[in-house]
Amino acid sequence: MLRVMRRREFARGPAKVGRTATMASIREMRHAAASVSRAGRSCGSPERLKEMVRTMEEMVIKMLAFVSAIRLSCTWCCCAVRSRLSTLARGETLLKGARGSLGFAAIAVSVQRSRRICGVRSLHASVVVLLSVSCAAAPARMASPEQLRALASQLQQVSPGDALVIGAGDIARCGDQLTNARATAAIVQEFPAATVITIGDNAYERGRPEEFANCYDPTWGAFKSRTRPSPGNHEYYSNDFAAGYFAYFKVSEYYSFDLGNWHLVSLDSMIDMSASSDQVAWLRSDLAANSKPCILAYWHHPRFSSGIHGLQRNDPGRRTAVLWTVLAEHHATLILNGHDHDYERFAPRQGIREIVAGTGGGELRPFVRRLGGSEARDDSHYGVLLLTLHPNSYEWHFIGTDAVIYDRSDAPAECSQ
């Protein structure tokens, strides 16, 4: 049974939308800023990498003169920057699974009180500049149909009363990257009995009707009849309130459905998520009426992430705390997200485990830190998340496009009580 809410509402304090987030004010820089740029230069050899790092260092040093206007210590900044750049220059984690053109460069600035940097403890605040440079990730490695079929035959051996869910976020981008979406779709194809979920950013760049027709439909569109989607920020970049997404899938912003002993809820993290919003009111009502013992919710923006979006204070993921609170009150078990183009699994918080699976086809991006509670991370492999939903427990498998399982549960995890 599909329960839906058709009233559309939009965020009172929407996140900035656009392809580039810029540092527009000193106030924003005190929290976090990320600048994403694309270039057509070859990453090439380690020498070329060091040259790029030196260029970025010069840019950061120039930026420090501006930062010092708010009485932040340039000495601490330079020390932190040079320490981070030294790590990057050694190539640690930087060239892993990468080739081709420069994918993005991000500078994040955050204020941390009483932070010890290079042996000096600040009196008021210090600036830590993290530089994350990534080459465009290599195209997804595709296993043969025989390899995928053999793996799927093992994982589909479930007991009566079990249900399979398979999905990912950040999926279909036309052009060279469409190969990645085809590769992840090939995995999904081998699980015909599984319910398919999408975790936002289904069709790049703006979720227009032609992008759904030309990018998503030839890949994941093959499973449209069994897909339960959720929207992402790129669907809303079309400036028509994600009309392409809603026209293609013909669903509401948020809705719920049951699978076996599980209640699944699809939410929209691009609209109002405040405690007084219609979405949260609907969520409370929906969960109050639910009789299933296990609850799974999914939406695009993660509350917790070790990826670049996890550093952004104005990211919509920061506003999902209310959703978490409501779900925790009703003993939810799982939350699935995308947005950061990587795979990450967290230990349960408030009784809820979060898994980020932004690995559906959009170019992968490297982690910029390790957030507390992060139990597994992978920024090198495209793939999908497969969940086996038992009557009172669940198992997970992160399946790469090369038919390798990169993360799995050791034993069924119990539903929250």
For each residue, the residues with C-beta under 8 A, 3 or more apart:
1: 257 258
2: 255 256 257
3: 255 256 257 286
4: 251 252 254 255
5: 252 253 254 255 278 279 282
6: 252
7: 278
8: 241 253 271
9: 253 271 272 277 278 279
10: 14 241 270 271 272
11: 14 15 270 271 272 273 316 319
12: 272 274
13: 319
14: 10 11 17 270
15: 11 233 270 314 315 316
16: 21 314
17: 14 233 236 237
18: 21 237
19: 36 205 237
20: 35 36 37
21: 16 18 33 34 35 36 312 314
22: 33 35
23: 28 29 33 35 107 109
24: 28
25: 28 29
26: 29 30 66 67 69 70
27: 30 31
28: 23 24 25 31 32 33 313 314
29: 23 25 26 33 67 70 109
30: 26 27 70 109 111
31: 27 28 110 111 313 314
32: 28 108 109 110 311 312 313 314
33: 21 22 23 28 29 107 108 109 312
34: 21 106 107 108 308 309 311 312
35: 20 21 22 23 105 106 107
36: 19 20 21 104 105 106 308
37: 20 104 105
38: 101 102 103 104
39: 101 102
40: 101 102
41: 52 101 102
42: 48 100 101
43: 48 49 52 95 98 99 100 101 102 135
44: 47 48 49
45: 48 49
46: 49 50 91 95
47: 44 50 51
48: 42 43 44 45 51 52
49: 43 44 45 46 52 53 88 89 91 94 95 133
50: 46 47 53 54 89
51: 47 48 54 55
52: 41 43 48 49 55 56 102 133
53: 49 50 56 57 85 88 89 131 133
54: 50 51 57 58
55: 51 52 58 59
56: 52 53 59 60 85 105 131 133
57: 53 54 60 61 81 82 85
58: 54 55 61 62
59: 55 56 62 63
60: 56 57 63 64 81 107 129 131
61: 57 58 64 65 78 81
62: 58 59 65 66
63: 59 60 66 67 107
64: 60 61 67 68 74 77 78 81 127
65: 61 62 68 74
66: 26 62 63 69
67: 26 29 63 64 70 72 74 77 109 127
68: 64 65 71 72 74
69: 26 66
70: 26 29 30 67
71: 68 124
72: 67 68 76 77 111 125 126 127
73: 76 77 122 126 127
74: 64 65 67 68 77 78
75: 78 79 120
76: 72 73 79 80 117 118 120 122 126 127
77: 64 67 72 73 74 80 81 126 127 129
78: 61 64 74 75 81 82
79: 75 76 82 83 117 118 120
80: 76 77 83 84 117 118 126 127 128 129
81: 57 60 61 64 77 78 84 85 129 131
82: 57 78 79 85 86
83: 79 80 86 87 118
84: 80 81 87 88 129 130 131
85: 53 56 57 81 82 88 89 131
86: 82 83 89 90
87: 83 84 90 92
88: 49 53 84 85 91 92 94 131 133
89: 49 50 53 85 86
90: 86 87
91: 46 49 88 94 95
92: 87 88
93: 96 366 367
94: 49 88 91 98 133 134 135 366
95: 43 46 49 91 98 135
96: 93 366 379 380
97: 137 138 364 379 380 381
98: 43 94 95 103 134 135 136 137 138
99: 43 135 136 138
100: 42 43 135 136 138
101: 38 39 40 41 42 43 135 136
102: 38 39 40 41 43 52 105 133 134 135 136
103: 38 98 134 135 136 137 363 365
104: 36 37 38 132 133 134 308 365
105: 35 36 37 56 102 131 132 133 134
106: 34 35 36 130 131 132 308 368
107: 23 33 34 35 60 63 129 130 131
108: 32 33 34 129 130 132 308 311 312 368
109: 23 29 30 32 33 67 127 128 129
110: 31 32 127 128 311
111: 30 31 72 125 126 127
112: 115 125 126 128
113: 122 124 125
114: 121 122
115: 112 121 122 126 128
116: 119 120 121
117: 76 79 80 120 122 126 128
118: 76 79 80 83
119: 116
120: 75 76 79 116 117
121: 114 115 116
122: 73 76 113 114 115 117 125 126
123:
124: 71 113
125: 72 111 112 113 122
126: 72 73 76 77 80 111 112 115 117 122
127: 64 67 72 73 76 77 80 109 110 111
128: 80 109 110 112 115 117
129: 60 77 80 81 84 107 108 109
130: 84 106 107 108 311 368 369
131: 53 56 60 81 84 85 88 105 106 107
132: 104 105 106 108 308 366 368
133: 49 52 53 56 88 94 102 104 105
134: 94 98 102 103 104 105 137 365 366
135: 43 94 95 98 99 100 101 102 103
136: 98 99 100 101 102 103 363
137: 97 98 103 134 363 364 365 380
138: 97 98 99 100 141
139: 176 177 179 180 183
140: 179 180 183 184 361 381 382 401 402
141: 138 183 400 401 402
142: 179 182 183 186 401 402
143: 147 148 151 186 401 402 403
144: 147 148 403
145: 148 149 186
146: 149 150
147: 143 144 150 151 403
148: 143 144 145 151 152 186 187 189 190 403
149: 145 146 152 153 190
150: 146 147 153 154 403
151: 143 147 148 154 155 190 399 403 405
152: 148 149 155 156 187 190 191
153: 149 150 156 157
154: 150 151 157
155: 151 152 191 386 388 397 399
156: 152 153 164 191 193
157: 153 154
158: 162 163 164 388
159: 162 390
160:
161: 260 261 390 391
162: 158 159 260 388 389 390 391
163: 158 195 259 260 262 388 389
164: 156 158 191 193 194 195 386 387 388 389
165: 194 195 196 197 259 264 296 386 387 389
166: 187 188 191 194 195 196 197 384 385 386 387
167: 188 196 197 198 199 298 336 357 360 384 385
168: 171 184 198 199 338 357 358 359 360 361 383 384 385
169: 198 199 200 201 232 300 337 338 339 357 358 359 360
170: 199 200 201 232 338 339 341 358 359 360 361 362
171: 168 181 184 198 201 202 203 216 219 220 360 361 362
172: 178 181 202 203 204 211 215 216 219 220 360 361
173: 177 178 180 181 204 205 215 361 362 363
174: 177 178 204 211 214 215
175: 178
176: 139 179
177: 139 173 174 180 181 361 362 363
178: 172 173 174 175 181 182 215 218 219 361
179: 139 140 142 176 182 183
180: 139 140 173 177 183 184 360 361 362 363 382 401
181: 171 172 173 177 178 184 185 215 216 219 220 360 361
182: 142 178 179 185 186 218 219
183: 139 140 141 142 179 180 186 187 361 382 401
184: 140 168 171 180 181 187 188 219 220 359 360 361 382 383 384 401
185: 181 182 188 189 219 220 222 223
186: 142 143 145 148 182 183 189 190 401
187: 148 152 166 183 184 190 191 383 384 399 401
188: 166 167 184 185 191 194 196 220 223 384
189: 148 185 186 192 222 223
190: 148 149 151 152 186 187
191: 152 155 156 164 166 187 188 194 386
192: 189
193: 156 164
194: 164 165 166 188 191 226 386
195: 163 164 165 166 226 228 259
196: 165 166 167 188 220 223 226 227 228
197: 165 166 167 227 228 229 230 264 266 298 336
198: 167 168 169 171 202 220 227 228 229 230 360
199: 167 168 169 170 230 232 298 299 300 336 337 338 357 358 360
200: 169 170 230 231 232 233 234 235 269 299 300 301 338 339
201: 169 170 171 204 232 233 234 235 300 338 339 358 362
202: 171 172 198 207 212 216 220 229 231 232 235 245
203: 171 172 207 208 211 212 215 216 234 235 244 245 248
204: 172 173 174 201 207 211 215 234 362
205: 19 173 211 234 237
206: 211 234 235 237 238 239 244
207: 202 203 204 211 212 231 234 235 236 237 238 242 244 245
208: 203 211 212 238 244
209: 212 213 243 244 247 248
210: 213 214
211: 172 174 203 204 205 206 207 208 214 215 216 244
212: 202 203 207 208 209 215 216 217 221 244 245 248
213: 209 210 216 217
214: 174 210 211 217 218
215: 172 173 174 178 181 203 204 211 212 218 219
216: 171 172 181 202 203 211 212 213 219 220 221 248
217: 212 213 214 221 224 248
218: 178 182 214 215 221
219: 171 172 178 181 182 184 185 215 216 222 361
220: 171 172 181 184 185 188 196 198 202 216 223 224 227 360
221: 212 216 217 218 224
222: 185 189 219
223: 185 188 189 196 220 226 227
224: 217 220 221 227 249
225:
226: 194 195 196 223
227: 196 197 198 220 223 224 249
228: 195 196 197 198 251 255 257 264 266
229: 197 198 202 245 249 251 266
230: 197 198 199 200 266 267 268 298 299 300
231: 200 202 207 235 236 242 245 253 268 270 300
232: 169 170 199 200 201 202 235 236 270 300 301 338 339
233: 15 17 200 201 236 237 270 300 301 316 339
234: 200 201 203 204 205 206 207 237
235: 200 201 202 203 206 207 231 232 238 242 244 245 270
236: 17 207 231 232 233 241 242 270
237: 17 18 19 205 206 207 233 234
238: 206 207 208 235 242 243 244
239: 206
240: 243 244
241: 8 10 236
242: 207 231 235 236 238 245 246 270
243: 209 238 240 246 247
244: 203 206 207 208 209 211 212 235 238 240 247 248
245: 202 203 207 212 229 231 235 242 248 249
246: 242 243 249 250 251 252
247: 209 243 244 250
248: 203 209 212 216 217 244 245
249: 224 227 229 245 246
250: 246 247
251: 4 228 229 246 255 266
252: 4 5 6 246 255
253: 5 8 9 231 267 268 271 279
254: 4 5 265 266 267 268 279 282 283
255: 2 3 4 5 228 251 252 265 266
256: 2 3 263 264 265 266 286 290
257: 1 2 3 228 263 264
258: 1 262 263 264 292
259: 163 165 195 262 264 389
260: 161 162 163 389 391
261: 161 292 293 294 389 390 391 392
262: 163 258 259 292 294 295 296 389
263: 256 257 258 287 290 292 294 295 296
264: 165 197 228 256 257 258 259 295 296 297 298
265: 254 255 256 283 286 287 295 296 297 298
266: 197 228 229 230 251 254 255 256 297 298 299
267: 230 253 254 273 279 283 297 298 299 323
268: 230 231 253 254 271 279 299
269: 200 273 299 300 301 316 317 319 320 323
270: 10 11 14 15 231 232 233 235 236 242 300 301 316
271: 8 9 10 11 253 268 277 279
272: 9 10 11 12 277 278 279
273: 11 267 269 277 279 280 316 319 320 322 323
274: 12 277 280 319 322
275: 280 322
276: 280 281
277: 9 271 272 273 274 280 281
278: 5 7 9 272 281 282
279: 5 9 253 254 267 268 271 272 273 282 283
280: 273 274 275 276 277 283 284 322 323 326
281: 276 277 278 284 285
282: 5 254 278 279 285 286
283: 254 265 267 279 280 286 287 323 326 327
284: 280 281 287 288 326
285: 281 282 288 289
286: 3 256 265 282 283 289 290
287: 263 265 283 284 290 295 326 327 329 330 332
288: 284 285 330
289: 285 286
290: 256 263 286 287 295 330
291:
292: 258 261 262 263 295
293: 261 391 392 415
294: 261 262 263 333 389 391 392 394 415 416
295: 262 263 264 265 287 290 292 327 330 331 332 333 334 415 416
296: 165 262 263 264 265 332 333 334 335 336 387 389
297: 264 265 266 267 323 327 332 334 335 336
298: 167 197 199 230 264 265 266 267 335 336 337
299: 199 200 230 266 267 268 269 320 323 335 337
300: 169 199 200 201 230 231 232 233 269 270 316 337 338 339
301: 200 232 233 269 270 309 315 316 317 320 337 339
302: 305 309 310 317 320 337 338 339 340 354 356
303: 317 318 320 321 324 335 337 354
304: 310 317 346 349 354 371 373 374
305: 302 309 310 317 337 339 340 344 356 371
306: 310 340 342 344 367 368 369 370 371 374 377
307: 310 339 340 341 342 344 356 358 365 367 368 379
308: 34 36 104 106 108 132 311 312 340 365 368
309: 34 301 302 305 312 315 317 339 340
310: 302 304 305 306 307 315 317 340 368 369 371
311: 32 34 108 110 130 308 368 369
312: 21 32 33 34 108 308 309 315 318
313: 28 31 32 318
314: 15 16 21 28 31 32 318
315: 15 301 309 310 312 318 339
316: 11 15 233 269 270 273 300 301 319 320
317: 269 301 302 303 304 305 309 310 320 337 339
318: 303 312 313 314 315 321
319: 11 13 269 273 274 316 322
320: 269 273 299 301 302 303 316 317 323 324
321: 303 318 324 325
322: 273 274 275 280 319 325 326
323: 267 269 273 280 283 297 299 320 326 327
324: 303 320 321 327 328 335 349 350 352
325: 321 322 328 329 350
326: 280 283 284 287 322 323 329 330
327: 283 287 295 297 323 324 330 332 335 352
328: 324 325 331 332 350 351 352
329: 287 325 326
330: 287 288 290 295 326 327
331: 295 328 351 415 416 417
332: 287 295 296 297 327 328 335 351 352 416
333: 294 295 296 351 352 353 394 413 415 416
334: 295 296 297 352 353 354 355 387 394
335: 296 297 298 299 303 324 327 332 352 353 354 355
336: 167 197 199 296 297 298 354 355 356 357 385
337: 169 199 298 299 300 301 302 303 305 317 354 355 356 357 358
338: 168 169 170 199 200 201 232 300 302 356 357 358 360
339: 169 170 200 201 232 233 300 301 302 305 307 309 315 317 356 358
340: 302 305 306 307 308 309 310 344 356 358 365
341: 170 307 358 359 362 363 364 365 379
342: 306 307 356 358 359 364 365 366 367 377 378 379
343: 355 356 357 358 359 376 377 378 379 381 383 385 398 406 407
344: 305 306 307 340 355 356 367 374 376 377 378
345: 353 354 355 356 374 375 376 377 396 398 407
346: 304 349 353 354 355 371 373 374 375
347: 353 373 374 375
348: 351 352 353 416
349: 304 324 346 352 354 373
350: 324 325 328
351: 328 331 332 333 348 416
352: 324 327 328 332 333 334 335 348 349 416
353: 333 334 335 345 346 347 348 413
354: 302 303 304 334 335 336 337 345 346 349
355: 334 335 336 337 343 344 345 346 385 396
356: 302 305 307 336 337 338 339 340 342 343 344 345
357: 167 168 169 199 336 337 338 343 360 383 384 385 398
358: 168 169 170 199 201 307 337 338 339 340 341 342 343 362
359: 168 169 170 184 341 342 343 364 378 381 382 383 384 398
360: 167 168 169 170 171 172 180 181 184 198 199 220 338 357 382 384
361: 140 168 170 171 172 173 177 178 180 181 183 184 219 382
362: 170 171 173 177 180 201 204 341 358
363: 103 136 137 173 177 180 341
364: 97 137 341 342 359 379 380 381 382
365: 103 104 134 137 307 308 340 341 342 379
366: 93 94 96 132 134 342 379
367: 93 306 307 342 344 370 377 379
368: 106 108 130 132 306 307 308 310 311
369: 130 306 310 311
370: 306 367 374 377
371: 304 305 306 310 346 374
372:
373: 304 346 347 349
374: 304 306 344 345 346 347 370 371 377
375: 345 346 347
376: 343 344 345 398 407
377: 306 342 343 344 345 367 370 374
378: 342 343 344 359 381 398 406 407
379: 96 97 307 341 342 343 364 365 366 367
380: 96 97 137 364
381: 97 140 343 359 364 378 400 401 402 404 406
382: 140 180 183 184 359 360 361 364 400 401
383: 168 184 187 343 357 359 398 399 400 401 406
384: 166 167 168 184 187 188 357 359 360 398 399
385: 166 167 168 336 343 355 357 396 397 398 399
386: 155 164 165 166 191 194 396 397 398 399
387: 164 165 166 296 334 394 395 396
388: 155 158 162 163 164 394 395 396 397
389: 162 163 164 165 259 260 261 262 294 296 394
390: 159 161 162 261 393 394 395 412
391: 161 162 260 261 293 294
392: 261 293 294 414 415
393: 390 412 413 414 415
394: 294 333 334 387 388 389 390 409 412 413 415
395: 387 388 390 408 409 411 412 413
396: 345 355 385 386 387 388 407 408 409
397: 155 385 386 388 405 407 408 409
398: 343 345 357 359 376 378 383 384 385 386 405 406 407 408
399: 151 155 187 383 384 385 386 403 404 405 406
400: 141 381 382 383 403 404 405 406
401: 140 141 142 143 180 183 184 186 187 381 382 383
402: 140 141 142 143 381
403: 143 144 147 148 150 151 399 400
404: 381 399 400
405: 151 397 398 399 400 408
406: 343 378 381 383 398 399 400
407: 343 345 376 378 396 397 398
408: 395 396 397 398 405
409: 394 395 396 397 412 413
410:
411: 395
412: 390 393 394 395 409
413: 333 353 393 394 395 409
414: 392 393 417
415: 293 294 295 331 333 392 393 394
416: 294 295 331 332 333 348 351 352
417: 331 414
